[in-house]
Amino acid sequence: MKDEMRFRAGICASWPEMLTSIAGPLSKGDTAQVTAIDSEALKLSENVNGKKSECQEGQHGEACCQSCPPGTRRATDCDAEPAKRNITDCVPCSEGKDYTDKPHRSSKCRRCKICDEELGLEVEKNCTTTQDTKCRCKSNFFCSVPPCEHCDPCITCKHGIIENCTPTNDAKCREGSGSNLYWLFCLLFLLLIAVFLLKRYGLKRRCRNEEDDYRVCGDSNTEMEQRNLPDIDLSKYISSIAEQMELNQVKEFARKNGIEEAKIDEIENDNPNNTAEKKVQLLRCWYQRHGKKGAYDTLIKSLKKINLCVLAEKIQNIIQKDNASENENANFNNENETHNLV
């Protein structure tokens, strides 16, 4: 349709020239008629090529919206309410919340930017109705690549500063001197000496404890050795006795009291990575063979014979305290029963 109208307009525009070339010079009346035809052709051409803009000064766009100045926004939407497009109805933006910095036709203001402290930013200029918030790096933070959406913390110099940290550049630090290595070696040397002394002290203390365990029993124990100790069920004390003894001490005790070397090896092979269980099994094997009668007396006297007097005293104290506690409980129960009978 548009192509057809352009074609007609072209014919109308060239019509006077065609008549002149065909018919020759025209009269005044004929010329007036041709001029009228030419005018109609131009009007038709304008209608085909496009409509003249009807927007007035200060209006823009296809809807001819009236612009609002910076700091304001349109109260109505041009596209939503075309009937109000020529009305200059601008309202201010909210101070500190939103803004506009150029003339515009929008019904909304722009949201003010937030300077996030967690990103190393702080407010340099507050947001107004005509200008957005301006952020900058906090103290001891910098940003070297604009636009700065976040700032990095400045480095801490341990050996002096060459250049201080600025909002756009990190600090430049001096390199450490060789004296630091000297003090580091001194510290390592002192640590080695401390470790050596601790190990030596621990070894001496261990040797002293072993000497105490193997202390030769004096004459004060002669009378006790001649007196037989009471029969006590050692089955519940086997684990406690094993905790007080070293593995080599348990082996020596077992050998002295009739446990064959083959049986000792068998128990060791059955518990290759469990020293505590080896000691318990060796003592239990001896106790099962010996029986309850005289076992307590044999245990204490055997330990003293192999010069484990301190160990023998420890085991005696454990068993005697436990027996004393049991006797007290038994007496208390008997008293209660007697009282109930009365």
C-alpha positions in Angstrom: 0.0 0.0 0.0 2.8 2.4 0.9 4.7 1.6 -2.3 1.6 2.4 -4.3 1.1 5.7 -2.6 4.8 6.6 -3.2 4.4 5.7 -6.9 1.3 8.0 -7.2 3.1 10.9 -5.4 6.1 10.5 -7.8 3.8 10.6 -10.8 2.0 13.7 -9.5 5.2 15.5 -8.8 6.6 14.9 -12.3 3.2 15.6 -14.0 3.9 19.3 -14.9 7.2 18.5 -16.5 5.6 15.8 -18.6 2.8 18.1 -19.8 5.4 20.8 -20.7 7.5 18.4 -22.7 4.5 17.0 -24.5 2.3 20.1 -25.1 4.9 22.8 -25.1 4.4 26.2 -23.4 1.1 26.6 -21.6 -1.2 29.6 -21.0 -1.5 31.3 -17.6 -4.7 29.4 -16.8 -3.1 26.1 -17.7 0.0 27.0 -15.5 -2.3 27.6 -12.5 -3.9 24.3 -12.9 -0.5 22.6 -13.0 0.6 24.4 -9.9 -2.5 23.3 -8.0 -1.8 19.7 -9.1 1.9 20.1 -7.9 0.7 21.3 -4.4 -1.6 18.3 -4.0 1.2 16.0 -5.0 3.5 17.5 -2.3 0.8 17.1 0.3 0.4 13.4 -0.7 4.2 13.0 -0.5 4.2 14.3 3.0 1.4 11.9 4.1 3.3 9.0 2.6 6.8 9.8 3.8 5.8 10.5 7.4 3.8 12.6 9.8 5.3 15.9 11.0 6.2 15.9 14.7 3.5 17.3 16.9 5.8 17.5 20.1 6.2 20.9 21.6 9.4 22.3 23.1 10.5 20.4 26.1 8.6 17.3 25.0 10.3 14.1 23.8 9.6 10.6 22.4 6.8 9.1 20.5 4.4 9.9 23.4 5.7 13.6 23.5 6.2 13.3 27.3 7.0 16.4 29.3 10.5 16.1 30.9 11.2 16.6 34.6 14.3 18.4 35.9 17.0 16.7 38.0 15.9 15.8 41.5 12.3 15.1 40.5 10.3 12.5 38.6 7.0 12.4 36.7 4.0 11.8 38.8 2.3 9.9 35.9 3.6 7.4 33.5 3.4 8.6 29.8 2.9 5.1 28.4 0.3 4.1 31.0 -1.7 7.4 30.8 -1.2 9.0 27.4 -3.9 11.6 28.1 -1.6 13.2 30.7 1.5 13.2 28.6 1.5 17.0 28.1 0.9 17.7 31.8 4.1 18.9 33.6 3.5 17.1 36.9 6.9 16.5 38.6 7.4 15.4 42.2 10.7 15.5 44.1 12.8 12.4 44.8 13.2 11.2 48.5 16.2 12.9 50.1 18.9 10.3 51.0 17.0 7.4 49.3 16.8 8.1 45.6 17.8 10.8 43.0 17.9 11.9 39.4 20.9 13.8 38.0 19.5 14.6 34.4 16.3 15.8 32.8 14.2 12.7 32.1 10.6 11.4 31.5 10.6 8.5 33.9 8.1 8.1 36.8 10.8 6.6 39.1 14.0 8.0 40.7 17.2 6.0 40.9 18.1 4.2 44.2 21.0 5.7 46.2 24.2 3.6 46.3 25.2 2.0 49.7 28.8 2.2 50.9 29.3 -1.3 52.5 31.7 -1.2 55.5 32.4 -5.0 55.2 33.8 -4.2 51.7 36.1 -1.6 53.1 34.0 1.4 52.0 32.7 4.5 53.8 30.6 7.5 52.7 32.5 10.5 51.3 29.4 12.5 50.2 25.8 11.7 51.2 23.2 11.1 48.6 21.0 14.1 47.6 18.0 14.3 45.3 20.3 15.4 42.4 23.5 13.4 43.1 24.2 9.7 44.0 26.2 8.7 47.1 30.0 9.0 46.7 32.0 6.2 48.4 35.7 6.0 49.3 38.0 3.5 51.0 38.1 3.4 54.8 41.2 4.2 56.8 43.9 1.5 56.2 42.1 0.3 53.1 42.9 0.9 49.4 41.6 0.4 45.9 44.0 0.6 42.9 41.6 -0.4 40.1 38.6 1.9 39.6 35.6 1.8 39.7 36.1 0.6 43.3 33.3 -1.8 44.3 35.4 -2.9 47.3 38.7 -1.9 49.0 41.5 -4.2 50.3 43.2 -3.9 53.7 46.6 -2.3 53.7 49.6 -4.6 54.4 51.3 -4.4 57.8 55.0 -3.8 57.5 57.2 -5.7 60.1 60.6 -4.1 59.2 59.6 -0.5 58.4 57.6 1.4 55.7 59.0 2.9 52.5 55.7 4.4 51.4 52.5 4.8 53.4 49.3 3.2 52.3 47.0 5.6 50.4 43.3 5.2 49.2 44.7 4.2 45.8 47.9 2.3 46.6 49.0 -0.2 49.1 52.0 0.4 51.5 55.5 -0.5 50.4 57.5 -2.3 53.1 61.2 -2.6 53.8 62.7 -6.1 53.5 63.9 -8.0 56.6 67.6 -7.8 57.5 70.0 -10.7 58.1 69.9 -10.1 61.8 66.6 -11.8 62.0 68.1 -15.0 60.7 70.7 -14.7 63.5 68.1 -14.5 66.2 66.2 -17.4 64.6 69.2 -19.6 64.8 69.8 -18.6 68.4 66.2 -19.5 69.2 66.5 -22.9 67.6 69.8 -23.6 69.4 68.2 -22.8 72.8 65.2 -25.0 72.0 67.6 -27.9 71.2 69.4 -27.4 74.5 66.1 -27.4 76.4 64.9 -30.6 74.7 68.3 -32.3 75.5 68.1 -31.3 79.2 64.4 -32.4 79.5 65.3 -35.8 78.0 68.3 -36.2 80.3 66.3 -35.2 83.4 63.5 -37.7 82.4 66.1 -40.5 81.9 67.6 -39.8 85.3 64.2 -39.8 86.9 63.3 -43.1 85.3 66.5 -44.7 86.4 65.9 -43.5 89.9 62.5 -45.0 89.9 63.8 -48.3 88.6 66.5 -48.2 91.3 63.8 -47.7 93.9 61.8 -50.6 92.5 64.8 -52.9 92.6 65.9 -51.6 96.1 67.3 -54.4 98.2 64.9 -55.3 101.0 66.4 -54.5 104.4 66.3 -56.4 107.7 63.1 -54.7 108.7 61.2 -57.0 106.3 62.8 -60.2 107.6 60.1 -60.7 110.3 57.4 -60.1 107.7 58.9 -62.6 105.3 58.8 -65.3 108.0 55.1 -64.6 108.7 52.6 -65.9 106.2 50.1 -63.5 104.7 46.4 -64.4 104.7 44.7 -66.1 101.7 43.0 -63.5 99.5 41.3 -64.0 96.2 43.6 -62.2 93.8 41.4 -62.7 90.7 39.9 -59.2 91.0 43.3 -57.6 91.6 45.1 -59.1 88.6 44.5 -56.0 86.4 45.6 -53.6 89.2 48.7 -55.6 89.9 49.6 -55.7 86.2 49.3 -51.9 86.0 51.9 -51.5 88.7 54.5 -53.8 87.0 56.6 -53.5 83.9 56.4 -56.4 81.3 60.0 -57.5 82.1 59.1 -57.6 85.8 56.1 -59.8 85.1 58.1 -62.1 83.0 60.8 -62.5 85.7 58.1 -63.2 88.3 56.5 -65.8 86.0 59.8 -67.6 85.4 60.6 -67.7 89.1 57.2 -69.2 89.8 57.2 -72.1 87.3 55.8 -70.6 84.1 57.6 -72.2 81.2 59.4 -70.1 78.6 57.2 -71.6 75.9 54.1 -70.5 77.6 55.5 -67.0 78.0 56.3 -66.9 74.3 52.8 -68.1 73.4 51.2 -65.4 75.4 53.4 -62.8 73.8 52.6 -64.1 70.3 48.9 -64.0 71.0 49.1 -60.3 72.0 51.8 -58.8 69.7 50.7 -55.2 70.1 49.1 -55.1 73.5 51.6 -55.0 76.4 48.9 -54.5 79.0 47.1 -57.7 77.9 50.4 -59.6 78.0 51.0 -58.7 81.6 47.4 -59.6 82.6 47.5 -63.0 80.8 50.9 -63.9 82.4 49.7 -63.1 85.9 46.4 -64.9 85.3 48.2 -68.0 84.0 50.3 -68.1 87.2 47.3 -67.6 89.5 45.3 -70.3 87.8 48.2 -72.8 88.3 48.9 -71.7 91.8 45.4 -71.4 93.1 44.0 -69.1 95.8 45.7 -70.8 98.8 49.0 -69.0 99.5 48.9 -67.0 96.3 49.0 -63.6 98.0 51.9 -64.7 100.2 53.8 -66.1 97.3 53.3 -63.0 95.2 54.6 -60.5 97.8 57.5 -62.7 98.9 58.6 -63.5 95.3 58.7 -59.8 94.4 60.9 -59.1 97.4 63.2 -62.0 96.5 63.9 -60.4 93.1 64.5 -57.0 94.9 61.2 -55.4 93.9 60.4 -54.3 97.5 58.8 -50.9 96.5 56.6 -52.7 94.1 55.6 -55.3 96.6 54.7 -52.6 99.1 52.5 -50.8 96.6 50.6 -54.0 95.8 50.2 -54.8 99.5 48.8 -51.3 100.2 46.3 -51.6 97.3 45.0 -55.0 98.5 45.0 -54.1 102.2 43.1 -50.9 101.7 40.5 -52.7 99.6 40.2 -55.5 102.2 39.8 -53.0 105.0 37.0 -51.3 103.1 35.2 -54.6 102.5 35.5 -55.5 106.2 34.0 -52.2 107.2 31.1 -52.7 104.9 30.6 -56.2 106.1 30.7 -55.1 109.8 28.2 -52.3 109.0 25.8 -54.8 107.3 26.1 -57.2 110.3 25.2 -54.4 112.7 22.2 -53.5 110.6 21.0 -57.1 110.5 21.5 -57.4 114.3 19.6 -54.2 114.9 16.7 -55.4 112.7 16.5 -58.7 114.6 16.3 -56.8 117.9 
